[in-house]
């Protein structure tokens, strides 16, 4: 038991060193952003093109921070469960998807998935909504309209707190999300190698091209 606790503590220390992910709501939906660096122990850059934002459905996206293997398994589980719900009953709401993920994480809390997640999507009325989840399945809504996870989140929160406002213009939201990740990359050695930005609107889920991200940072 003691060995398991020591191993869990070690994994949590590695988990805490790794990434920057952002979620914010705008007048048109949700924007998710993240850096592209995968780091081991905060010192070794193991991948410069890591994917940290995943499409779960047309109206739903998920950011990951922490263990890559654990996160990829969660993404596979969520995609399959959401498809089953759609086939058997009806499409889950964002809150319903958040509860589903919370239950999965809580059910494995003795051997937890070493991750933090931001779940973003659209309500039936088209309004954007964000939830963050911890390894034990804690589900937290973000009524202030933004949140961040990972080792670079402290720097990112500074940008978000200073620039975010209610009913934010979607184009301005792209800039703020991108600049929040960029600020984290400047100071956090475990974050870097570019920025991925995804958006969820009534037109569906889409990912900005690198040139589009570069243009909003100018």
N, C-alpha and C positions, 0 to 999 in steps of 0.2 A: 504493500500500500504506500509506504514511504517513497519507494522508487518511482511509483506511478505519479505521486505528487511532485517529486523533483523533476520528472520528465515533463509534466504539464507546465511547471513553472518555467522550465527552459524554453518550451515551445511558445509560451506566452511572451517571454522576453524577446524572442525572435519575431513573433507576431507584431509586437509593438514598434518594431523598427522600420516598417516597410513601405509606405506609399502615401499618395494624396488623392482622395476622391471628393468630389463636390456634387451637391444636388441643390437646385433652386427652382422656384416656381416663378412663372411670368404670367402676363395677361393672356397668353396664348397656350400655356401648357407647362412643361417641365424641361429643364436642361440638366444633363448629367455630364460631368467632366472628370478626367483623371490623367495622371502622368502615365508614361509607358515603361518605366524602369522596374524590373524585378530584381530585388537585392536579397542576398543571403547574409543574415546576421548584421545587416547594415553596412557591410564592408565590401562584399563582392557583388559586382553587377553581373547577374547570371543571364539576363535577357534585356535587350534594348527595345523590344517591340511587344511587350506584354500587353495583353488585352484585359482591361479591368472594368469594362462596361459591357453588359450583355443584354440583348433583346430577349425578353421572355414572351412577349406578345405584342400585337400592334399598338396597344395602349400601355405597355408596361416595360420598364427597364430596371436593371439591377447593377449597382457598382459593387466591387469586391475589394477588400483589404485583408491581408493576412496570407494564410497558406493557400498556394495556388491549387494544389490537389484537392483540398477540402472544398474550395470555392467552386471548382469545376464540377465536382460531384453534386453540390447543391444546385448549380445551374441545370444539370441534367435532370435531377429529381423534380425541380420546379417546372421545367418545360413539359415533362411528361405528365405531371399531375394537373397542370393547367389545361392541357389538351384533353385529358380524361374528363375533367369537370365540364369542359365545353361540349364534349360528345354526349355525356350522360345526363347532364342537367342544363346548365347555362354557364356562360363566361363569368368568372369570378370578378368582383370589384377589386379595386386596388387594396382596400381594407381587408377584403376576403383573402387576397393573395398574401398580404402581410401576415394575417392570422395563420394561414397555412404554413408559411415559412417559419413563423414563431413556434408553432407546434412541432415542426420537424427538428428545429434546433433544441427546443426544450426537452424533447424526447431523447436526445442524445447528450444531455448535459453531463453525464458521468464520463463520457469520452467525447468531449465537445469538438465541433468543427471550429478550428481556430481562425475565425473570421469576424469582421464587421461588415455590415451591408447597408447600402442605401437603396431603398425601393421607391421608385418614382413612377407616377402614371396619372391618367386622367379619370376623374369621376364621370358618371353618366351625364352630368351637365356640362362637361368639357373643362371643368376647373382642375388645375394641377394640384397634386398632393404628394407629400414626401413622408416616408417612414424610415427610421434607422433601427437596425437590429444588432444585438450583441451575441456572443457565442452561446449564452444560456437561453436565448430566445426572447429577451426583453424587446418589446415593440414600442417605439416612441414616435408619435406623430410630431411634425414640426410646423406648428401654426405660424411661426415667424417667417416661414417661406424659404429657409435655406438651412443647410447643414454640411458638415465635412467629417471625414474619417481619415485615419492613418497618421503616420509620424509627422507629416507636414501640415496637419490640420490646424495647428496653432497659428501658423503664418497665414494660412488660407482664411481662417475666421476673421483675422484682422481686416482683410480686404472686403470680405462679405459684410461684416458689421458696418464698415465705413461707407459702403456704396449701395447696399440693397435698400429698396423701398417697395412699399405695397403697389400692386398693379404695375409691376415693372415691365417696360417695353421688352419684347422678345429679343430684338436685336441687341439692346443694351445688356440683357441677361447673358447673351453669348459672351460679350466682352468681359463682364464681371466674373463669370465662371472661369473663363480662360485665364484672366489675370490673377485670379485667386490661386490657381494651380501653378502659374508661372512664378508667383511670389514664393510659394512653397519650394519650388525647384531651385530657387536662388539660395535658400538657406538650409534645406534638408538634403543631406547627401544620399538618402535612400529614394528620393524622388527625382525624376529627370527623364531625358531622352525623348522629349516631345509630349504633346497633349492630344488626347482624344476627347472629342465633344460629341455627344448624342443628344437629340431632342425628340420630345414626344408632344405632338400637337394633334388636332383633329384630322390632320392629313396622315397620321400614323407615326411610326418610329423611323428615324433616319440618323445617319452619322455624317458629320461635316467632313469634307475633304481637307487634307493638310493645308492646301492653299487658302481655304476659307478660314481656318483657324489662324493662320499667319496674318491674314488681312485684318481680323478683328483685334489683333494684338498691336497693330501699328497705330 
